[in-house]
Amino acid sequence: LLAEDIHYPHIDAVLYHVGMILSEAGEPAGADTLRRLVADHPASPFVQEATLRLAEDALAAHDYAAAAPLLTRAADGADPALRVVALYRLGWTRSGQERYEEASVAFRRLLDEYAAGRPILLKTDLRAEAVDCLVQCLARAGGAPAFDAVFGAGADATARPYAPDLLDRLAGTLHEASLYRDAIAADQLYLARYPTEPRALAVAARVLDSYGQWNQADGLLAARETIGTRFAPGSDWARGQLPDSLKKAGAEFARVALADAAVEHHRRARAAGDGAAGWARAADLYSRLLRLWPDHADAPRLQLYAGEVAEKQALPADARAHYDRAAAADTAEWGTEALWCRARLLLAAEEPGRAAVDLATYRARAAAPPERALPALDLEID
């Protein structure tokens, strides 16, 4: 028929079936027949599968350069199942060529096919493997910048519901590989794209862990402040539709992060001697903490530290107010220490009578003076 009736109206179907039969039999003429179909009948519904078969032959010969354009063409065909197979093969082909960003695009397109909700008539669901491959390719392509290039700018959680989970996995993979700079960049991208996702809390915790593992004290300090603010009560994340237990976890995470940042600024200001900016930053953080969590069990400690900061800023009235609140607390350690600090302020203000009362109470509470080296700061009193 091929030789005798080239004008047969269904010649493309004949070329397809003959080509596939010969290819299955390992006959070189099969590929020639399929190439004739593709060249002479580009609009035929058989072209997509024929192109895919030609690509698979090229892959079997490890000819990635020949396979890639064929797979690209098959991936643009009409049949979604064939598109998925072509994209899967294309991802692996580009990965084999170490063209990881192009491989990532292929795997992302495959996931988009499934996300579109169209029936894909394949015996094997390729999504799980595609996600694994996409994470690895994105990591090799550069991490967060590659994700932005492959997925585009802006949040895509609505268009691509799988994207937040994938970015989280990418950051986790980089973290586990001790690639902390890249892991932090991926986690920060997650927080920028999906700021109100429930998983953002775990992502933020990993940012702090990465800075700690990386021994980057300045980065850790800055991250504690920004992340603490992100999850504090009243933040956009905290106002989201979250379980109460998660909101409480986020609030405690924020409190600890801000408290650690405040104490670190306090330490650095001490080390600098006249670090006015450091004192001001510590004061601001202590004020924020005490405003947000005035009744927390840690408040007396922070009141005590805020009192010292106010003294260093030459604000004796503010210092006195902080020491008053710490002294009134039930916590023996911090309340007792606050009496000592307040007595010193009263003596400086020429109020020896009131200072004597504080000192007497101090001695009554502490048969032996408490340790001067407190867990977070060393409040030496001359």
ZITADA-V374750 format. One record per residue. RES is the residue in one letter. D_CENTER is the distance of its C-alpha to the mean C-alpha in Angstrom with 2 decimals. Layout:
RES & D_CENTER
RES & D_CENTER
This chain:
L & 61.70
L & 59.36
A & 62.39
E & 64.89
D & 63.15
I & 60.43
H & 60.70
Y & 59.83
P & 57.47
H & 54.95
I & 55.01
D & 51.19
A & 51.12
V & 53.74
L & 51.83
Y & 48.69
H & 50.48
V & 52.60
G & 49.71
M & 47.58
I & 50.60
L & 51.43
S & 47.87
E & 47.65
A & 50.93
G & 49.58
E & 51.97
P & 51.00
A & 52.76
G & 49.99
A & 47.46
D & 50.17
T & 50.85
L & 47.23
R & 46.92
R & 50.07
L & 48.57
V & 45.42
A & 47.51
D & 50.35
H & 48.67
P & 45.19
A & 45.18
S & 46.09
P & 43.86
F & 44.27
V & 42.71
Q & 39.10
E & 39.94
A & 42.36
T & 39.80
L & 37.36
R & 40.17
L & 41.00
A & 37.39
E & 37.44
D & 40.70
A & 39.18
L & 36.25
A & 38.82
A & 40.45
H & 37.13
D & 37.74
Y & 34.22
A & 35.52
A & 37.91
A & 35.55
A & 32.71
P & 34.76
L & 36.34
L & 33.08
T & 31.85
R & 35.03
A & 34.84
A & 31.28
D & 32.79
G & 35.57
A & 36.42
D & 35.84
P & 32.24
A & 32.74
L & 33.95
R & 31.12
V & 28.59
V & 30.57
A & 30.93
L & 27.23
Y & 26.51
R & 29.22
L & 28.11
G & 24.57
W & 26.23
T & 28.78
R & 26.45
S & 24.46
G & 27.86
Q & 28.60
E & 25.37
R & 24.49
Y & 20.93
E & 19.79
E & 22.86
A & 22.20
S & 18.74
V & 20.55
A & 23.08
F & 20.78
R & 18.92
R & 22.42
L & 23.38
L & 20.66
D & 21.77
E & 25.27
Y & 24.46
A & 22.43
A & 25.53
G & 27.47
R & 30.46
P & 32.38
I & 31.63
L & 34.57
L & 33.30
K & 34.06
T & 30.66
D & 27.35
L & 25.28
R & 21.90
A & 20.57
E & 21.70
A & 20.45
V & 16.84
D & 17.27
C & 18.93
L & 16.48
V & 13.55
Q & 16.05
C & 17.37
L & 14.21
A & 13.53
R & 17.17
A & 17.18
G & 14.84
G & 11.19
A & 9.48
P & 13.08
A & 14.33
F & 11.96
D & 13.19
A & 16.65
V & 16.76
F & 15.40
G & 16.74
A & 15.84
G & 14.94
A & 13.49
D & 14.88
A & 14.17
T & 17.92
A & 19.18
R & 16.87
P & 15.99
Y & 14.53
A & 11.87
P & 9.01
D & 9.85
L & 10.24
L & 6.97
D & 5.56
R & 8.74
L & 8.50
A & 5.85
G & 8.07
T & 11.03
L & 10.59
H & 10.20
E & 13.23
A & 15.05
S & 14.82
L & 13.49
Y & 11.70
R & 11.95
D & 10.37
A & 7.55
I & 6.95
A & 7.54
A & 5.21
D & 2.08
Q & 5.11
L & 6.07
Y & 4.23
L & 5.79
A & 8.67
R & 9.36
Y & 9.07
P & 9.86
T & 12.28
E & 10.88
P & 11.95
R & 8.94
A & 7.05
L & 9.21
A & 8.28
V & 4.55
A & 6.57
A & 9.10
R & 7.49
V & 7.16
L & 10.80
D & 11.76
S & 10.85
Y & 12.95
G & 15.54
Q & 15.88
W & 16.16
N & 18.80
Q & 17.63
A & 19.31
D & 19.15
G & 15.44
L & 15.01
L & 17.57
A & 16.09
A & 12.61
R & 14.61
E & 16.45
T & 13.92
I & 11.69
G & 15.04
T & 16.27
R & 13.43
F & 14.30
A & 17.98
P & 20.75
G & 21.51
S & 18.09
D & 17.04
W & 14.60
A & 17.54
R & 19.93
G & 18.20
Q & 19.80
L & 18.50
P & 20.64
D & 22.35
S & 21.18
L & 17.48
K & 18.49
K & 20.43
A & 17.67
G & 15.47
A & 18.59
E & 19.32
F & 15.89
A & 16.37
R & 19.95
V & 19.39
A & 16.85
L & 19.37
A & 22.28
D & 21.04
A & 20.49
A & 23.97
V & 25.66
E & 24.23
H & 25.53
H & 28.73
R & 29.12
R & 28.60
A & 31.08
R & 33.58
A & 33.20
A & 33.79
G & 36.94
D & 37.12
G & 33.44
A & 33.95
A & 30.51
G & 28.98
W & 31.29
A & 30.46
R & 26.70
A & 27.31
A & 29.75
D & 27.41
L & 24.71
Y & 27.43
S & 28.86
R & 25.66
L & 25.16
L & 28.80
R & 28.79
L & 25.88
W & 26.98
P & 30.69
D & 31.78
H & 29.15
A & 30.73
D & 29.11
A & 30.65
P & 33.89
R & 32.15
L & 30.26
Q & 33.53
L & 35.25
Y & 32.78
A & 32.81
G & 36.57
E & 36.61
V & 34.32
A & 36.73
E & 39.62
K & 38.12
Q & 37.80
A & 41.46
L & 40.83
P & 43.12
A & 43.23
D & 39.45
A & 39.55
R & 42.39
A & 40.50
H & 37.54
Y & 40.00
D & 41.91
R & 38.93
A & 37.99
A & 41.67
A & 41.97
A & 39.20
D & 40.14
T & 38.03
A & 40.82
E & 38.96
W & 37.46
G & 40.43
T & 42.89
E & 41.09
A & 41.01
L & 44.81
W & 45.31
C & 43.19
R & 44.92
A & 48.32
R & 47.68
L & 46.84
L & 49.99
L & 52.14
A & 50.81
A & 51.67
E & 55.16
E & 54.83
P & 56.18
G & 57.26
R & 53.84
A & 52.34
A & 54.89
V & 53.83
D & 50.21
L & 51.32
A & 53.61
T & 50.87
Y & 48.59
R & 51.31
A & 51.91
R & 48.32
A & 47.95
A & 50.99
A & 49.28
P & 46.96
P & 43.30
E & 41.30
R & 40.58
A & 37.36
L & 34.92
P & 31.63
A & 29.49
L & 32.13
D & 35.70
L & 37.77
E & 41.05
I & 43.94
D & 46.98
